[in-house]
């Protein structure tokens, strides 16, 4: 069978990226540590042990942590555990009131299950079991259903009508290749393709009827949508020039029809064009979120008030629907891998302290929209002007044992050429990875650079890098478990992040911000 052209194009792009990465690796021999900075001691290097990393990761991504979902008691439990590890390592707390914890409030907006209702031909339907709201604003609509057999048929006037239509087969190129299980990716693309043709034609509401294949992922989609949206007030904006305030409660309209995904079994009743009543109301409430922050003071009186920040996130995605015998999204790679790497790096720095001071931050609720990093970057425990660099990691324990990605190397993502050069020099002397440059390109469809905790700091002009070994088929699934981590590779990634930080924390001059850098998208 011929290979589809989309696969050929994707494979060619990956090969090109790896070839470029190979040439970058060869060039790394020309990159040198900051002048005058000696290599860390053997004692410090030996403090990073694969056995410790494995032990910590199995603990953090254990079933007992229940997926560490942001804004829940499970994340709080994980955060307390992280603080206990910092205390054992020998860091000092830098949170609120002398604790390890910086608290913030998460504003959550979701469909109210108690105040909302849907009925078809007089029979009540259950939200998120029979019908899933796809648009996050209130809806009050009632009337006869207009069955539209083909949503592409623009000869039918749908204005002011409640329209039901079958889900369409999506264009293959629109099905994302790297996020969530395959069936969910397909279903989301199919729903989006259907709505794209109809929601701006003036319909009062649109009901997308699932096919058998979309119905198979109905519960997974429902549990995602049921959670609603999350935000944090007075935080670094999500986008350049955006607001630092929580967005107001959504209102109906905004130029698009409210949309719903309904079970395939409801298709016959909708085709009979009975009467449907939709009453969707929102609720908004606050729940606590937390960053866990430990510090190690530097040795140089002239430099110890400058800070290098190591960044991870302790949350994952909690307990979802049962799949492959498990419902816990343990988040071993995402992001226990970086969390335990941070512990190992901290042990090395305790064994040999650098000249500058260090902050180790586990940001809360990253999966809910970078909430912890957006909050801490706006309310830092040390002056943001004194943070010389942020070294962030996200998923560093999977895929090919000899490849990795460093995001923030290529313009327009590159904030500091100095920091990039030191990171490449560190790789040449530690991990020796071939650098995959594809994921750092501004044209990459995943927009990976903007989806982790370094981004709010970079938006404020702080030099920042992100270390990753990229996404994989277990991303955001119950398959992301400790048994699938490549521990020798994770140790090498840990050593690379540590050595980069060693250079930055001991350099005579802090890494300079590139002229004209401004993070936009």
Beta strands, then each sheet from edge to edge (+ up, - down):
strand 1: 92-93
strand 2: 101-111
strand 3: 117-120
strand 4: 123-125
strand 5: 131-133
strand 6: 139-148
strand 7: 162-166
strand 8: 205-209
strand 9: 229-232
strand 10: 258-262
strand 11: 275-280
strand 12: 282-296
strand 13: 307-313
strand 14: 319-323
strand 15: 326-328
strand 16: 357-363
strand 17: 387-393
strand 18: 403-407
strand 19: 434-435
strand 20: 464-468
sheet 1: 1+ 12- 2+ 9-
sheet 2: 1+ 12- 16+ 13+ 17+ 20+ 18- 19-
sheet 3: 4+ 3- 11+ 6- 7- 8- 10- 5+
sheet 4: 14+ 15-
end
